[in-house]
Amino acid sequence: MNKNTNKKASPNLFNLVQRFSVPLMFILICAVCIPLSGLSANMLINEIVTRMGRNAFLILSLLIPIMAGMGLNFGMTLGAMAAEIALIFVSDWQIVGIPGMVLAAFISIPISVLLGIFCGKILNEAKGREMITSYIMSFFINGIYQLVVLYLMGSVIPIKHGSIKLPRGYGIRNTVSLLSMRQKLDNLLAIQVAGVKIPVLTFIIIALLCLFIVWFSKTKLGQDMRAVGQDMEVARDAGINVERTRIISIVMSTVLAGFGMIIYLQNMGNIATYSAHSQIGMFCIAALLVGGASVDRASIGNVFLGVILFHTMFIVAPKAGAAITGDSMIGEYFRVFVSYAVITLALVMYETNKRRAKSAAGQQLQAAQDAEEAAGKEKA
Amino acid sequence: MTKDKFKAALKSFGLPRLIIAGFLLLLLIMAPFVGADLPTQISNIINRFSWNGILVLAMVPMVHSGCGLNFGLPLGIISGLLGATLSIEFGFTGPLSFLAAVVIATPFALILGALYGWLLNKIKGGEMMIATYVGFSSVSLMCMMWLILPYHSPNMVWGLSGKGLRTTISLEGYYIGALAKIGQINIGAISIPTGTLLFFALLAFAIWAFLHTKTGTAMTAVGSNPAFARAAGINVDKIRMLSVIMSTWLAAIGILVYEQGFGFIQLYMAPFYMALPAVSAILIGGASVNKATIMNVIVGTILFQGIVTMTPTVMNNMIHMDMSEVIRIIASMGMILFALTRKTEAAK
């Protein structure tokens, strides 16, 4: 059946346009907004390169659950929270620079793994509605995160330095400065090309992750994940432990999201303790979808195309909005609206395609049955 | 045998629900000991129940028709907000402006609800996730619209620029307490908003009665077994569309009732997360992803609002730490998670 749909789809230009409608739409938006915004090419490219270094790792962490057929992992926020907790500890211990980041990455791993296992177990209980469940999960863990960071840190969990504690003696301040780590990773090995700063080391790390994902998808476990993503029942019959494979995919995604968050925060230079993670999931998912990914298919190419297009829109929209309407808030709201609209559109397209494929399969089965019946009658 | 029955009842009631009900009971018992003013608390719970009841009621039709929990509640709220702002813009004042707001909000709710219903019919099986994002998109679209639309009423636009609606608009002089003041009863510190409660009762009764009509039964049939319903000659898509329109309209009315109690219209990002408290309230009341009754609405709203009002005061008086926000998030999100992981017929 799979072969058949492929055959039907390949030569059709309309289908191709439909599949890439979101990236095309974005290219159009960017083409209109860039001249209006009045930003110089140099500045724009600089911004895009910075944002690519900042976000690409986070977005790459979404690929593995998609491979395992679990859709867009809104639970990547869990990894982001684990990373924030790790960074709070590291900055309290005053371990600075790259060693601090590496230590934070190591501390984040056990937290991410625990959260990932919990999330994976819950998602296994909610098969067929993984996305909404992982979405609610991110809110639920956010509650636990607030409990830990706002009440337990400083009162139960030892935090020494007053500079990151709230004046009342427990709880963490709204912003924790990461000045000692700020862009340490980006600046190491950074080169300037025609006035554009390229954070080479960050890009090397991102490239390594890409290689890892390519390699991983060819391993036994990666193949198992693909099989589970294709059809859980068939995979189970083939002797794959479906539940375990799904949990592993979520754990990997959560751990990678944690690393990604550390890269993201070292670039920003501070942690917005209670809000840094809340939007991360939404923006990363929107960027991936803008790059032409869908709920069940995403590649590394989608990630990079998505980062470029989405963040170009993000940079130019407020300026362009101000140029058109004289009110910069409209541009701000416009980019938020576009992020949500893109996710909505992608989800709707995925669900309608799924239904169409299902009904096509049903019709095929019906036709085969009819033919069989007809053949049976002829014999009789 | 009675023990088995008890166990079965416990199982159907659900552990998280039991914990939440127990927690509220504990709060109520502890309140006098830690020096919280119980009558004021009870009055608060009743008032908050009257504000939020209809928003929770808006979940019922969609759950019945198998569309799942209505995470797209903000869409209906947007219709209500359009009604509210237009009513003020057109110069209605006093309690009459409430009636005008309801009348103006209705066509918006019907049209948006129909579009929303049409969309949900296209994507059967993925309703809840898409509903969430339909809500988000509509709220962020309206954020732009509140700035652009040509509103002029000086009570609503920014004073300085003379255009663009404010984030919060006071209803003083308009429909503040429009329903609550009808037959309000005051006993000591307890004040009962009779009008609002009666209005809720009226709508709740209407929904209950509707669910017992021929169309209402068809709706339940569609929700519990769409294949069977189709075989029985019911137009599944039409019934689902009807349920979505009803939910959207109830949400529009719900937000207006909320505003008349609260005293302010909140625009821009305010409706963004309004679906989640309503969803968790009905779940706490005993509903599941594909089953909900009016009783679930009433019990759930009382329990949820009870926790929202009681925790800050009791916690503050007891340990001088206001953990209410965190407790509310954990309890309500935990409840939604629990409901989503139950094996139900809805996964089709």
Contacts between the chains, C-beta under 8 A, distances in Angstrom:
chain1	res1	chain2	res2	distance
A	122	B	337	6.4
A	122	B	341	6.0
A	125	B	341	3.7
A	126	B	340	4.9
A	126	B	341	4.8
A	127	B	347	7.3
A	128	B	125	7.5
A	128	B	347	4.5
A	129	B	128	6.5
A	129	B	129	7.3
A	129	B	340	6.1
A	129	B	347	7.0
A	131	B	129	4.6
A	132	B	71	7.4
A	132	B	128	4.5
A	132	B	129	4.6
A	132	B	132	6.7
A	132	B	340	6.6
A	133	B	337	6.8
A	133	B	340	4.8
A	133	B	341	7.1
A	135	B	129	7.2
A	135	B	132	6.8
A	136	B	333	5.8
A	136	B	336	4.9
A	136	B	337	5.5
A	136	B	340	6.5
A	137	B	337	6.4
A	139	B	276	7.3
A	139	B	329	6.8
A	139	B	333	4.6
A	140	B	329	7.6
A	140	B	330	6.8
A	140	B	333	3.8
A	140	B	334	5.9
A	140	B	336	7.9
A	140	B	337	5.6
A	142	B	329	6.8
A	143	B	326	5.7
A	143	B	329	3.4
A	143	B	330	3.9
A	143	B	333	5.9
A	144	B	330	6.4
A	146	B	325	7.5
A	146	B	326	4.9
A	146	B	329	7.0
A	147	B	323	7.3
A	147	B	326	4.8
A	147	B	330	7.0
A	150	B	326	6.8
A	151	B	321	6.6
A	151	B	323	6.1
A	151	B	326	7.1
A	325	B	148	7.3
A	327	B	147	6.2
A	327	B	164	7.4
A	329	B	147	6.2
A	330	B	144	5.6
A	330	B	147	5.7
A	330	B	148	7.0
A	333	B	140	6.1
A	333	B	143	4.1
A	333	B	144	4.6
A	333	B	147	7.4
A	334	B	144	6.2
A	336	B	140	4.6
A	336	B	143	7.2
A	337	B	137	6.5
A	337	B	140	3.9
A	337	B	141	5.2
A	337	B	143	7.1
A	337	B	144	6.5
A	340	B	133	6.0
A	340	B	136	4.3
A	340	B	137	4.3
A	340	B	140	5.4
A	341	B	137	4.8
A	341	B	140	8.0
A	341	B	141	7.7
A	343	B	133	5.3
A	343	B	136	8.0
A	344	B	130	6.7
A	344	B	133	4.0
A	344	B	134	6.0
A	344	B	136	7.6
A	344	B	137	5.0
A	347	B	123	7.8
A	347	B	126	6.7
A	347	B	129	5.9
A	347	B	130	5.0
A	347	B	133	6.1
A	348	B	119	6.9
A	348	B	122	7.1
A	348	B	123	5.9
A	348	B	130	6.0
A	350	B	126	7.6
A	351	B	122	7.4
A	351	B	123	3.7
A	351	B	125	6.9
A	351	B	126	4.0
A	351	B	130	6.7
A	352	B	122	5.6
A	352	B	123	6.1
A	354	B	125	7.8
A	354	B	126	7.8
A	355	B	122	7.6
A	355	B	123	7.2
A	355	B	124	7.0
A	355	B	125	7.6
